[in-house]
Amino acid sequence: MNLEEYFARTGYKGSLEKQDLETLTDIFQHHIRAVPFENLSIHCGEKITLELEQVYNKIVRRKRGGWCMENNQLLGWVLKRLGYDASFLGAYVFNPHQNAYATIMTHLLVKVVIDGKAYIVDGGFGVSYQMWQPMELVSGKDQPQAPGVFRFTEKNAIWYLEKMRRKQYIPNQSFSNSDLLEKKECRKVYMFSLEPRTVEDFSFQCTYLQTSPDSLFTKKSICTLQTTDGFRALIGWTLTETTYNYKENMDLVEFVTLEDEEVEKTLKDKFNITLDRKLVPINIKGFYTI
């Protein structure tokens, strides 16, 4: 495992000497635009493991993506190797259909401290809830980014992340009521504490999420990648391409339904992913929204 190989994977060619916010942002944006958030291993007969070397081989050498425990673990390793003060946190994801936060800590985050200021760096959420810049860990402050306005709120040592989105223009009106579309303009994303976590704290969750029939990830095959002006997502057979701020305060959301034989080519063309095994797409209605 080496940093040069990782940066060749993400295309980052900037400074490796500075541990400042500008450099962190640049490294982070190259990661989210090169490495998809995806759970395709579950749906092509592969096991997801949290061993760092296996995560590295999957994302860097096999040019795959991963979910939060893979993406953010790798990102955290890179930042620590570069000399950043980086550590892991654990979050509980909000389920809008149940109007409640999960009772299991399933989301791994990276906290980075620069010049005494703490930032959250999360390269493993995907779709429209994927932050594009490190977020300053401060309560009640709107932090506008290209995807929308993010905000942390702290109550009794628990931190909450929410996001305000723009209006949406959907040319294909047959998708206007899709369960994949987020209907609320302000959406809770997850909650977390500042208690330091280790990757080992997520070993049970890693197994549960890829085996339980109650897991979102066994109900949907997901691949999503940030672009320079939005993001694209393949969920089951539905390909979505979103352009942020297509018109003033409006995002363009384009949907298309793929045939079985188009899925593999779309993964290659749109996400630069080639799978070793046959993917079985799935999209059972649930709480995953874009």
Summary of the structure (lengths in Angstrom):
residues: 290
radius of gyration: 17.9
end to end distance: 33.6
largest distance: 52.0
contacts: 931
relative contact order: 0.16
helix: 30%
strand: 32%
